[in-house]
Structure formats: structure tokens, C-alpha cells
């Protein structure tokens, strides 16, 4: 699962219809932009998504039962023989995410021989546990 998704964890949360989200065991997940976009484009999608939905997200994240929210940026590890890769976020996105009580995560996916890794799509939105 590459691309950027919003993962929200909480009990009995009403999913805003305009987010086009899917319910999960832990809350819900919403696709933020093109699932095959490169990291730079994912940042642009996330910025636009947060600006567009800020009021709804802030209201949702202040209801009882809300636990956590994260924007997870999924990127392919295109050079598995390289020991370090880094991805940074612009200050404007960090500030906007913080104002929406949302953390940012980068999940690196190592492609298998057929470039289609197996990934768990449903995980908690805190602590970076499941992708």
C-alpha cells in the first residue's frame, strides 16, 4: 500500500461522508491522494486534504472515543542495498497536521521479486505498529 492515507483510531467514531473512508477494527482509514504518487506529490495531496477537511477533522478529533490520527506516507524502497533513506516534511505541512492533531509517518515498503509486497492494511493509528 503506497500513497498517503489518514488512519484514525477510536471507538464509535462517526466517519464524515466527505472523507470516503473505510471502517477498520481500530477506527477508519481514508485515502488522501493518488495511491501510486511519489513522495513529493503525496505531500501536496496531504496538504490539500488537511486544508479541505480541517474543520471536520478538528471536530471529529475532539469527540469522546477519539484516540489518535496519523497521515501515513507509503513509499517504495527503490534501493534496498542503500542503508539509509530520508524523507522530510515542509514546515507548512507539519504546522497544518499539528493544528489537526495528526501525526506524520513514513512507511517504507520493500518490493519483492514481483514488486507486489504483502502488506497489512488495517492497523492502529498510534505508535507506528502496523503499516
Residue pairs with C-beta under 8 A, 6 or more apart in sequence:
1 35
1 74
1 109
1 119
1 121
1 131
2 35
2 36
2 37
2 74
2 75
2 76
2 109
3 31
3 32
3 33
3 34
3 35
3 36
3 37
3 42
3 74
4 31
4 32
4 33
4 37
4 42
4 45
4 46
4 49
4 71
4 72
4 73
4 74
5 29
5 30
5 31
5 32
5 71
5 72
5 74
6 19
6 21
6 29
6 30
6 32
6 49
6 69
6 70
6 71
6 72
6 102
7 24
7 26
7 27
7 28
7 29
7 69
7 70
7 72
7 123
7 124
7 125
8 21
8 27
8 28
8 29
8 30
8 60
8 61
8 66
8 68
8 69
8 125
9 26
9 27
9 67
9 68
9 69
9 124
9 125
9 126
10 26
10 27
10 63
10 65
10 66
10 67
10 68
11 27
11 65
11 67
12 65
13 27
13 28
13 60
13 63
13 65
13 66
14 60
14 63
15 21
15 23
15 28
16 53
16 56
16 60
18 53
18 56
19 28
19 30
19 53
19 56
20 30
20 31
21 28
21 29
21 30
22 28
22 29
22 30
24 122
25 122
26 122
26 123
26 124
26 125
27 67
27 125
29 121
29 122
32 42
32 45
32 46
32 49
32 71
33 41
33 42
33 44
33 45
33 46
33 48
33 49
34 41
34 45
37 45
39 73
39 75
39 87
39 106
42 73
42 75
43 73
43 89
43 90
43 93
46 71
46 73
46 93
46 97
47 92
47 93
47 96
50 57
50 71
50 93
50 96
50 97
50 100
50 102
51 96
54 96
54 99
54 100
57 69
57 100
57 101
57 102
58 99
58 100
58 101
60 66
61 69
61 100
61 101
61 102
67 125
67 126
68 103
68 124
68 125
68 126
69 100
69 101
69 102
69 103
69 125
70 102
70 103
70 104
70 105
70 125
70 126
71 97
71 102
71 103
71 104
71 105
72 105
72 106
72 107
72 131
73 87
73 104
73 105
73 106
73 107
74 107
74 109
74 131
75 87
75 106
75 107
75 108
75 109
76 108
76 109
76 111
77 85
77 108
77 109
77 110
77 111
78 111
79 85
80 110
80 111
85 108
87 106
89 104
93 104
94 104
97 103
97 104
105 128
107 128
107 131
109 117
109 119
109 131
110 117
111 117
112 118
119 131
120 130
120 131
121 131
122 130
123 129
123 130
123 131
124 130
